[in-house]
Amino acid sequence: MKNKKNDIQSIVKDIVKLREYVISQYREMDGRTSPETAVIKQSDVAYTYETIIRSMDDLIKPYVNFNS
């Protein structure tokens, strides 16, 4: 039981880190205050999404089978 609790605590910590990453990326976006002038490279957005997706995959990998 204790081991499972540690696993859950570890997952929660990782989710908090992922949330902080998403918030930091959002705050770095140009155009938050002037959307009509916003410009961002798609490669930057792709890198951010890739990082988020991989992090989420790592968190849920023990509970989900992606091969089905």
C-alpha positions in Angstrom: 0.0 0.0 0.0 2.8 2.4 0.9 4.5 1.8 -2.5 1.3 2.6 -4.4 1.0 5.9 -2.3 4.5 6.8 -3.3 3.8 6.1 -6.9 0.7 8.4 -6.8 2.7 11.1 -5.0 5.4 10.9 -7.7 2.8 11.1 -10.5 1.1 14.1 -8.9 4.5 15.9 -8.6 5.2 15.2 -12.3 1.8 16.5 -13.2 2.5 19.7 -11.3 5.8 20.1 -13.1 4.1 19.6 -16.5 1.5 22.2 -15.5 4.2 24.6 -14.6 5.9 24.0 -17.9 2.6 24.6 -19.9 2.0 27.9 -17.9 5.6 29.1 -18.5 5.2 28.4 -22.3 1.9 30.2 -22.3 3.5 33.2 -20.6 6.3 33.4 -23.1 3.9 33.6 -26.0 3.8 36.9 -27.8 0.4 38.4 -28.4 -1.1 37.6 -25.1 -1.8 41.3 -24.7 -2.1 42.1 -28.4 -3.4 39.0 -30.2 -3.7 40.9 -33.5 0.1 41.2 -33.7 1.0 37.7 -32.5 3.6 35.8 -34.4 5.1 32.5 -33.4 7.2 29.9 -35.3 5.3 26.7 -35.8 8.5 24.8 -34.9 8.4 26.4 -31.5 4.8 25.4 -31.0 5.5 21.9 -32.3 8.4 21.5 -29.8 6.2 22.6 -26.9 3.4 20.2 -27.9 5.9 17.4 -28.4 7.3 17.9 -24.9 3.8 18.0 -23.3 2.7 14.9 -25.2 5.8 12.9 -24.2 5.5 14.0 -20.6 1.8 13.0 -20.5 2.7 9.6 -22.2 5.4 9.0 -19.5 2.8 9.7 -16.8 0.1 7.4 -18.1 2.3 4.7 -19.7 2.0 2.3 -16.8 -1.8 2.5 -17.0 -2.5 2.6 -20.7 -1.7 0.4 -23.7 -1.0 2.6 -26.7 -0.7 -0.3 -29.1 -4.4 -1.2 -29.3 
